[in-house]
Amino acid sequence: MEPAKAFAAERSQRHPHCWVCARSNAQGLAVEFQVDANGDVEGSFPCDKTFTGYPGLLHGGVTSALLDGAMTNCLMARGESGVTADLQIRFVRPVVIGKLATVRGWLDRVRGPVYLMGAELRQEDEIVATAVGKFMNHPDK
């Protein structure tokens, strides 16, 4: 199935109220991910002051959620749904409030039932955080 069609179908069925990416979740981040021809995803986040940790900086938990969400959405772009089994984040530099951030997620490889994923968060074309994750099939699959 074409990545964009698989993505729309999987998200609407399995992920309709996600805190990271669902438009219907008024308390969420509402990141709208786009799928490229390879099935990788990318989305933007304005880093609104609502999500402040230290003054002027995005909370690290929000940074983590953005990276995790990008990897999850990348799986859905491939018609799969998975849950996070392991997540390792490297905070390169603080994420600044009020500056647009771009998050990207990709599939590195599959090892049996485990999907090895990667993600990065950028601001002003500089990497501010990276992640690698292991995902297992969603329990309902």
C-alpha positions as a Markdown table, in Angstrom:
| # | Residue | x | y | z |
|---|---|---|---|---|
| 1 | Met | 0.0 | 0.0 | 0.0 |
| 2 | Glu | 1.2 | 3.5 | -0.8 |
| 3 | Pro | 2.7 | 5.1 | 2.4 |
| 4 | Ala | 0.3 | 8.1 | 2.5 |
| 5 | Lys | -2.7 | 5.8 | 2.3 |
| 6 | Ala | -1.4 | 3.3 | 4.8 |
| 7 | Phe | -0.6 | 6.2 | 7.1 |
| 8 | Ala | -4.1 | 7.7 | 7.0 |
| 9 | Ala | -5.8 | 4.3 | 7.4 |
| 10 | Glu | -3.6 | 3.2 | 10.4 |
| 11 | Arg | -3.8 | 6.6 | 12.2 |
| 12 | Ser | -7.6 | 6.9 | 11.9 |
| 13 | Gln | -8.1 | 3.3 | 13.2 |
| 14 | Arg | -5.4 | 3.0 | 15.9 |
| 15 | His | -4.4 | 6.5 | 16.9 |
| 16 | Pro | -7.4 | 8.9 | 16.8 |
| 17 | His | -6.8 | 10.7 | 20.1 |
| 18 | Cys | -2.9 | 10.7 | 20.3 |
| 19 | Trp | -1.5 | 13.5 | 22.5 |
| 20 | Val | 1.3 | 14.1 | 20.0 |
| 21 | Cys | -0.5 | 14.1 | 16.6 |
| 22 | Ala | -4.3 | 14.0 | 16.9 |
| 23 | Arg | -6.0 | 17.2 | 15.8 |
| 24 | Ser | -9.0 | 16.1 | 17.8 |
| 25 | Asn | -7.1 | 16.2 | 21.1 |
| 26 | Ala | -7.4 | 19.9 | 22.3 |
| 27 | Gln | -4.8 | 19.4 | 25.0 |
| 28 | Gly | -2.3 | 17.8 | 22.7 |
| 29 | Leu | 0.6 | 19.0 | 20.5 |
| 30 | Ala | -1.3 | 18.5 | 17.2 |
| 31 | Val | 1.7 | 17.7 | 15.1 |
| 32 | Glu | 0.7 | 17.0 | 11.5 |
| 33 | Phe | 3.1 | 14.5 | 10.1 |
| 34 | Gln | 3.7 | 14.2 | 6.3 |
| 35 | Val | 4.9 | 11.0 | 4.7 |
| 36 | Asp | 7.6 | 11.0 | 2.0 |
| 37 | Ala | 8.0 | 8.4 | -0.7 |
| 38 | Asn | 10.2 | 6.2 | 1.5 |
| 39 | Gly | 7.6 | 6.1 | 4.3 |
| 40 | Asp | 9.6 | 8.5 | 6.6 |
| 41 | Val | 7.6 | 11.2 | 8.3 |
| 42 | Glu | 8.2 | 14.8 | 9.2 |
| 43 | Gly | 6.2 | 17.4 | 11.1 |
| 44 | Ser | 6.5 | 20.8 | 12.6 |
| 45 | Phe | 5.9 | 22.1 | 16.1 |
| 46 | Pro | 5.8 | 25.8 | 17.1 |
| 47 | Cys | 7.2 | 25.2 | 20.6 |
| 48 | Asp | 4.5 | 27.3 | 22.3 |
| 49 | Lys | 5.2 | 28.7 | 25.8 |
| 50 | Thr | 2.5 | 26.4 | 27.1 |
| 51 | Phe | 5.1 | 23.6 | 26.9 |
| 52 | Thr | 7.8 | 25.5 | 28.8 |
| 53 | Gly | 10.1 | 23.6 | 31.2 |
| 54 | Tyr | 12.8 | 26.1 | 32.3 |
| 55 | Pro | 12.0 | 29.6 | 31.3 |
| 56 | Gly | 12.4 | 30.0 | 27.5 |
| 57 | Leu | 13.1 | 26.3 | 27.0 |
| 58 | Leu | 10.8 | 23.4 | 25.8 |
| 59 | His | 10.2 | 20.8 | 28.5 |
| 60 | Gly | 12.4 | 17.7 | 27.9 |
| 61 | Gly | 9.3 | 15.4 | 28.2 |
| 62 | Val | 7.7 | 17.2 | 25.3 |
| 63 | Thr | 10.9 | 16.8 | 23.3 |
| 64 | Ser | 10.8 | 13.1 | 24.1 |
| 65 | Ala | 7.2 | 12.8 | 23.1 |
| 66 | Leu | 7.8 | 14.5 | 19.8 |
| 67 | Leu | 10.6 | 12.1 | 18.9 |
| 68 | Asp | 8.6 | 9.1 | 20.1 |
| 69 | Gly | 5.6 | 10.3 | 18.1 |
| 70 | Ala | 7.6 | 10.7 | 14.9 |
| 71 | Met | 8.8 | 7.1 | 15.2 |
| 72 | Thr | 5.3 | 5.8 | 15.9 |
| 73 | Asn | 3.9 | 7.7 | 13.0 |
| 74 | Cys | 6.6 | 6.3 | 10.7 |
| 75 | Leu | 5.5 | 2.8 | 11.6 |
| 76 | Met | 1.9 | 3.8 | 10.8 |
| 77 | Ala | 3.0 | 5.2 | 7.4 |
| 78 | Arg | 4.1 | 1.6 | 6.7 |
| 79 | Gly | 0.7 | 0.1 | 7.7 |
| 80 | Glu | 2.0 | -1.1 | 11.1 |
| 81 | Ser | 1.3 | 0.0 | 14.6 |
| 82 | Gly | 3.7 | -0.4 | 17.4 |
| 83 | Val | 4.3 | 0.4 | 21.0 |
| 84 | Thr | 7.6 | 1.7 | 22.4 |
| 85 | Ala | 9.8 | -1.0 | 23.9 |
| 86 | Asp | 12.9 | 1.1 | 24.4 |
| 87 | Leu | 13.6 | 4.8 | 23.8 |
| 88 | Gln | 17.0 | 6.4 | 24.0 |
| 89 | Ile | 17.2 | 10.2 | 23.6 |
| 90 | Arg | 20.2 | 12.4 | 23.2 |
| 91 | Phe | 19.6 | 16.1 | 24.0 |
| 92 | Val | 22.1 | 18.0 | 22.0 |
| 93 | Arg | 21.1 | 21.5 | 23.0 |
| 94 | Pro | 18.1 | 23.1 | 24.6 |
| 95 | Val | 15.0 | 23.5 | 22.4 |
| 96 | Val | 14.0 | 27.2 | 22.5 |
| 97 | Ile | 10.4 | 28.3 | 23.1 |
| 98 | Gly | 8.9 | 30.4 | 20.3 |
| 99 | Lys | 11.0 | 28.9 | 17.5 |
| 100 | Leu | 9.6 | 26.4 | 15.1 |
| 101 | Ala | 10.9 | 22.8 | 15.5 |
| 102 | Thr | 10.8 | 20.1 | 12.8 |
| 103 | Val | 10.7 | 16.5 | 13.9 |
| 104 | Arg | 11.5 | 13.6 | 11.5 |
| 105 | Gly | 11.2 | 9.8 | 12.0 |
| 106 | Trp | 12.4 | 6.8 | 10.0 |
| 107 | Leu | 12.7 | 3.1 | 10.1 |
| 108 | Asp | 16.2 | 1.8 | 10.4 |
| 109 | Arg | 15.6 | -1.9 | 10.2 |
| 110 | Val | 13.4 | -4.8 | 11.3 |
| 111 | Arg | 14.7 | -7.6 | 13.5 |
| 112 | Gly | 12.0 | -10.2 | 13.9 |
| 113 | Pro | 9.1 | -8.6 | 15.8 |
| 114 | Val | 11.2 | -5.6 | 16.7 |
| 115 | Tyr | 11.3 | -2.4 | 14.6 |
| 116 | Leu | 14.4 | -0.3 | 15.1 |
| 117 | Met | 13.6 | 3.4 | 14.5 |
| 118 | Gly | 15.3 | 6.7 | 14.5 |
| 119 | Ala | 14.2 | 10.3 | 14.9 |
| 120 | Glu | 15.6 | 13.8 | 15.1 |
| 121 | Leu | 14.4 | 17.2 | 16.2 |
| 122 | Arg | 15.7 | 20.4 | 14.5 |
| 123 | Gln | 15.5 | 24.1 | 15.1 |
| 124 | Glu | 16.8 | 26.6 | 12.6 |
| 125 | Asp | 18.3 | 23.7 | 10.7 |
| 126 | Glu | 20.4 | 22.5 | 13.7 |
| 127 | Ile | 19.8 | 19.1 | 15.4 |
| 128 | Val | 18.7 | 19.7 | 18.9 |
| 129 | Ala | 17.8 | 16.2 | 19.9 |
| 130 | Thr | 18.0 | 12.7 | 18.5 |
| 131 | Ala | 16.4 | 9.3 | 19.4 |
| 132 | Val | 16.7 | 5.7 | 18.7 |
| 133 | Gly | 13.9 | 3.4 | 19.6 |
| 134 | Lys | 12.7 | -0.2 | 19.6 |
| 135 | Phe | 9.1 | -0.8 | 18.9 |
| 136 | Met | 7.0 | -4.0 | 19.2 |
| 137 | Asn | 3.8 | -4.7 | 17.3 |
| 138 | His | 0.7 | -3.2 | 18.9 |
| 139 | Pro | -0.9 | -5.8 | 21.3 |
| 140 | Asp | -4.1 | -5.8 | 19.2 |
| 141 | Lys | -2.3 | -6.9 | 16.0 |
